[in-house]
Amino acid sequence: MADRERRMFREQVLTYAYILLYIALSSGQIFFNKWVLSSKEINFPFPLGLTLLHMVFSSVLCFLLTKVFKVMKVEDGMTMEIYTTSVIPIGAMFAMTLWLGNTAYLYISVAFAQMLKAIMPVAVFILGVAAGLEVMSCRMLLIMSVISFGVVVASYGEININWIGVVYQMGGVVGEALRLIFMEILVKRKGLKLNPISVMYYVSPCSALCLFIPWIFLEKPKMDALETWHFPPLMLTLNCLCTFALNLSVFLVISHTSALTIRVAGVVKDWVVVLFSALLFADTKLTIINLFGYGIAIAGVAAYNNHKLKKEASRAISDDSQQTQLTATTTSSTSER
């Protein structure tokens, strides 16, 4: 009994350690990218190029881990039809999310960017309804209205609002919502379940290609013309490694808890980023209206997560009930024979 309690205690400590690692890496990566893109020390204002480097690094590292060193395994079941209809759209939307989200940091503060990200459940829900994955209800409509109202209030309280940055950030939100929708279609309709390492193994090369084409036309000429930027190799490797470590931490949290825990931890991470950015960056000035509106939005997000939790729990109970009935029927037919 004592051994079991100690084992359970160790598992709980390990789970919380993984959650804290995810929050630290996710927050740190946001600050790291902001510093790389806008600091005078590095002077690398090329978000498309930075995102492309991340995807190339992830592609190479995933290949080494799964195919060369065989530290991790890539699940079977991937076909050309699934790759072209699901993985490529996921890769394209992932590239769009990272590119536009990183570009927004050039125009708006980290705190305000995180506040705008709170609108994510609204975008996911609307696109989910359009794709037939979600059902419109009065309860969900109320939750979406609360989140939207909170984001509007938080935006109203922003002192130095830049609409170009807002457009980029909202474009990133739409891209992420579409990526989540395509991921759900991949799992529910295609029946393929992949861990995050497998997802990165398939998605990273596709995202790198989707980023490489616009990079040639949009940023490469600027990088060739501007000779003052300098990205130290050590800093570059560290930045890419942090991105990969973040994806790995997501895998660890999900494997020990659930996808919902990631969403809840993401809410905590957003608050950490908002508050710490006010201390770290000079362009971040938080107002009472900012925080009040963001608080309303987060309350709506919490209600959304709670609704999803109850929905997943009822689905699990329904699946268990069906499995029990199927087992009973099989046993009965076997007895009759």
N, C-alpha and C positions, 0 to 999 in steps of 0.2 A: 504493500500500500504506500509506504514511504517512498519507494523507488518510483512508483507511478506518479506520485505527486511531484517529485523532483523532476521527472522527465517532462511532465506537463508544464512545470514552471520554466524549464529550459526552453521548451518550444515557444511559450508565450514571450519570453525575453527575446528569443531569436526573431520572432515575427515582428515585434515592436522595433527591433534593431533594423530590420529590413525596411520597415515603413519610414523610420527616421532617416535611413540612408537614401531612400527615394526622395523624400522631401528636401534633404540637403543637396543632393545631386541636381534635382530639378531646379531648385532655387538658384544654386550656384551656376548652373549652365546658363540661365537667363541673364544673370549678372555678368558672367564671363563674355557672352556674346555681345551684350550691350557695351562692355568695356572695349572689346576688340573692334567693334564697328565705329564707335564714336570717340574713343580716347585719343589724345594727342600723342601719347607714347607710341602707339602702334600705327595709328592713322590708316586703317584698312576699311574704308567705307564701301565695301562691296559685298552686300548681303547675299547676292546670288552666288558669287564665287565662294563665299564662306560655306554656304549650304551645300554647294557642289563638292567641296572638299570633305565635308562630313559624310556625304553619301558614298563617295569613292572610298574613303577610309573604312566605313562600315562594310562595304561590299568585299573589300580585300580581307578584312579581319574575319568576317563571317565565313568566307571561303577557307581561310587558314584553319579556323577552329573546327569546322565541320568536315572538310574534305582532306586536309593535310594532316593535322594533328588528331583529328577525330575525337576532340574533347566533348563535343555536343553532336546530337543527331538531328538530321532534318527528316521530318515525317514524310512518308510516301503518300501517293495519291494525287500528286500534281499532274495535270494533263495540259496539253496545248490549248484545249478549249477553255479550261478554267483559267489558265494563265492570261489568255488574250481578253477574256470577258470580265475577269475579276482582278487579277494581280496588276495588270497594266493600269486600269483605272485607279486602283488603290495607290500605286506608285506615283501616278501623275498628280493625284490629289495630295499625297504626302509631300511631294516636291512643291506644289503650290502653297501648301500650308506653311512650310518652313521658310520658303522664299519670301512670301508676303509678310509673315510674322516677324522675321528678322529685319526686313526693310522698314517696318513700322517703327522700330527702335531708333531710326535715324530722325524721326519727326516728332514722336511723342515719348513721354516718360514711361519707364518700366511700370510704374504703379498704374497709370491710366490704361496702358495696354492690358494689364491683368484685369482691370475693371471691365473693359470691353469684352474680354474672354468669357465673362460670366453669362453672356448671351448665348453661349454654345448650346445648352440644352434646348433653347427655343429653336435654333437652326436645325438641330438634329431631329427634333419632334416634327417640325413642319415638313422637312424632307422625308422623314419616316412615314408620315401620313400620305405624302405624294407617292411614295414607293410601295405603299400597302403594308408596311411593317408596323405601323402604329395606328391606333384607333382614336379618333377625336372624341373627347368627352368634356363635360363641363368642368370636372376637377382639373384635368390637364390644361384646359383653356385658362382657368383661374391661375394656376401655377405659372404658366407662360406669361400671363399678363403681369404678375408680381415681379418676375425676373426682368421683363422688358421695362417696367416702370422704374425699377431700381437702377438699371443701367442708364436710363434717360436722366434720372436725378443725379447720378454720379457724373455724367457727362456735363450736365448743366453747372455742376460745381467745379469743373476743371478751369483753372486760371489761364493757362497757356495752351488752348486747344488748337490743334493743327489738323484741318480736315483731310489733308493728303494722308497723314499718318492714320487717321480714323478709317479712311477708305482701305488702306493697305491692311490694317488689322482686321477689319470686318471681312475683307476678302480671304484672309487667312482663316477666319472662323468658319466661313462657308466651305472652304477647302477641307478643313478638318471634319466638319459635319458630313460632307460627302464621303470622306474617307471612312468614317465610322459606319455610314450606311452601306457602302460597298463591302466593308468587313462583315457586317451582319448578314448581308446577302450571301457572301462567300461561305459563312458558317451554316446559316439556316437553309438556304436553297441549294447550295452545292454540296453541303454535308462534309466540308473539309475543315478539320480542326487543326490549327497550327499554333505552336508556342511562339512567343515573340522573336526568338532567335531564327526560327524557320521563316517567319514573316519578313524579318530583316534580310535574310539570305535571298529570298525571292524579290522583295520589294526594292531594296537598296540599289541594285544595278539599273532597274527600270527608272527609279527616281533620279539617279545620276544622269541617265541619258536624257530624261525630260528637262533637267536643269542645264545640261551641257549645250543644248541647241539654243535656248535664249541667251545663255551666257556669252556665246560667240558673238552675237549681234548687239547685245545690250551693254555688257560690262568689259569684255576683252579689249575693245578699242580704247575705253577710258583707262584701263590698267596699263595699256601700252603707252598711252600719251602721258599719263601721270607717273613720274619717276620718283616721287617723294615718299611713297608708301613702302613700308618694310615690315614683313611678317616673319619674325624669328622662327626658325624651324622647330625649336623646342616648344615655343608657345603654340605653334600650329598643331604639333603632335598632341600636346596636352589638351587643347581645345577639342580636337577630334576624339581623343580618348575619353574625355568627360561625356561627350554625346553618346558614345557607345556604352559607357558604364551606366548612363541613365537608362538606356533601353534594357540593359541587363538587370537593373534594379527593379524595373517594371515586371520582368519575368519572375524575379524572386518573390516579390510581393504577391503577385497573382497565384503563383504556385503554392504559397503558404496560406493565402487567405482567399480573396475573390476579386473579380474585376470591379465590384462595387466599392471595395476597400480602397482601390486606386482612386476612384472618383472622390471619395470622402477625404482621403489624404491629399488629393489635388486641391480641395477647398482650403485645407489648412495651409498648404504650400502657397496658395494665392495670397492669403493674409500675410504670411511671412514675407513674401516678395513685396507686397504693397508697403508694409511698415518699414522693412529694411531699406528699400529703395529711397525712402525719404531721408535716410541717414547717409546713404552712400553717394547719391547723385544730386548735383546742384540743380538739375532741371526738374526735380520732383518737389512740388509744393502741394501738400495735402490740405484740403479744407474740410470743414465740418460737413458741408453738403456732399462732398466727395465720399466721405466715410459713411454718412447716413444712407446715401443712395446705394453704395456698395453693400452695406449691411442688409438692405432690403433685398437686393439681388441674391446675396448669399443665402438668405432665408428661403427664397424661392428655389434655389438650387438644392438646398437641404430637403425641402419638401419633395422635389423631383426625385432625388436619390432614395428617399423613403418610399415613394410610390413604386419605383423600380424594384426596390428590395422586396416589397410585399408581392409584387407581380411575379418576380423570380421564385419566391418561396412558394406561392400558390401553384406555379407551374411545376416545381419540383415535387410537391405533394401529389399533384395530378399524375405526373409521370410514374411516381412510386405506386400509386393506386392502380394504374393501368398495368404496370409490371406484375403486381400482386395478383390481379385478376387473370392475367395471361398465364402466370405460373400455376394458379389454382385450376384453370381450365385444362392446361397441359397435363397436370397431375391426375385430374379426374378422368380424362380420356385414356391415359395410360393404365389407370386402375380398371377401367371397363374392359380393356383388352385382356 
